[in-house]
Amino acid sequence: MAKVVGLNGDEVVAFAAKQSGVDVVAAYPITPQTIMVELFAKYVADGEVHGEYVCVESEHSAMSACVGASLAGARVFTATASQGLALMHEMLYIASGLRCPIVMAVANRALSAPINIHGDHSDMMGSRDCGWIQVYAEDAQEAYDWTIQAFKIAETHELLLPVSINLDGFTISHSMEGVQVLEDEDVARFLPPRRAEVTLNPDKPITAGALVLQDYYFEFKAQQEDAMKRVPQMVVHIAESYANLSGRRYGMLDTYGMKDAEAAILCLGSTAGTARTVARELREKGLKVGVVKLWLYRPFPVEEIVSAIRGVKALAVLDRALSFGAPYSALAADTISALYQSNTDIKLANVVYGLGGRDATPSDIKSIFEEIIEIARTGRVVTPVRFVGVRE
């Protein structure tokens, strides 16, 4: 059973964490994430949850507390954004290296300087290689659904990897939507309490995070990568189970119009909705265009992406973050690597857009489609990387 409630993206993530039976939340408030931890703190104060909310002095301390709680066997949640994520950067590697199945929501926000509180993907892209599973939500409904699934993914004994759920700052975090939420008992059946096989226990002491030098450090990292390789199969399995519960089907990516598309856009997050709307209008005019929306960004689903775009002649990859000094930004670079591995000849253009929360308007998306349609027609990429929406 499900009911529709009016919640913004931050509120619905906190509600999902509440339903997920979280034992410990340690977090520090930062715009546009603050509502998440405020609301969960209220749940604790009102006695609506039995978990603990740990007040800390910084995001670095928040993740440190999360690591300790997770190693003790607790189900752990946190949330952050922008400079807060940057401050906890060191501890992200500690969490993944110690195989702590923490779930963290990130209300994606631009990094300073100059100071900006609005949404782009610079924060999480700056930590894209930190060993966390990374998922991007298009709207509040997806943020809710992925938060619940994330705990099950993270805590799977074959994985034991932390998961970040990314939602565009303000565009999703502060926009109210009608969200279908499950009944508490249904979530409890889907996500029973965590049962950690190995925990820190003073009665049975073990060592966690010991010094490892040239003798075994490499092997630890190889084990993390082996776990990452098991993630896609587990995501599909858990998504199927969640679909049986909720009626909403997830996976590694979602497509629109790709069966016969000759030109397509690949993107993350809330922009996918605008891209689909524009693509639908263009298809009504007889243009064969499509959209690929990635849910799972790390690990990067190479085979699934190549399969989704195999039939197109040209592809525009949209990045809402800059990789300064690099030939392409992150999502485009990963896509190019995937195409190279598969020996697929698709013309690709990288579009950087929406930095600092600048709107990706339908006219912007239409101009991108027009460019990529022309590339599909001519086979020539005139500008491999261009900025859309920036003032000259």
Sequence and secondary structure as in RCSB ss.txt:
>XXXX:A:sequence
MAKVVGLNGDEVVAFAAKQSGVDVVAAYPITPQTIMVELFAKYVADGEVHGEYVCVESEHSAMSACVGASLAGAR
VFTATASQGLALMHEMLYIASGLRCPIVMAVANRALSAPINIHGDHSDMMGSRDCGWIQVYAEDAQEAYDWTIQA
FKIAETHELLLPVSINLDGFTISHSMEGVQVLEDEDVARFLPPRRAEVTLNPDKPITAGALVLQDYYFEFKAQQE
DAMKRVPQMVVHIAESYANLSGRRYGMLDTYGMKDAEAAILCLGSTAGTARTVARELREKGLKVGVVKLWLYRPF
PVEEIVSAIRGVKALAVLDRALSFGAPYSALAADTISALYQSNTDIKLANVVYGLGGRDATPSDIKSIFEEIIEI
ARTGRVVTPVRFVGVRE
>XXXX:A:secstr
 EEEEEEEHHHHHHHHHHHTT SEEEE   TTTHHHHHHHHHHHHTTS  SEEEE SSHHHHHHHHHHHHHTT  
EEEEE HHHHHHTHHHHHHHHHTT   EEEEEE   SSS   S  SHHHHTTTTSS EEEE SSHHHHHHHHHHH
HHHHH TTT   EEEEEETTTTTT EEEEEEE HHHHHHHS     SS   TTS    S    TTTHHHHHHHHH
HHHHHHHHHHHHHHHHHHHHHS    SEEEESTTS SEEEEEETTHHHHHHHHHHHHHHTT  EEEEEESEEES 
 HHHHHHHHTT SEEEEEESS  TTSSS HHHHHHHHHHHHHT   EEEEEEE GGG    HHHHHHHHHHHHHH
HHH   S SEEEES   
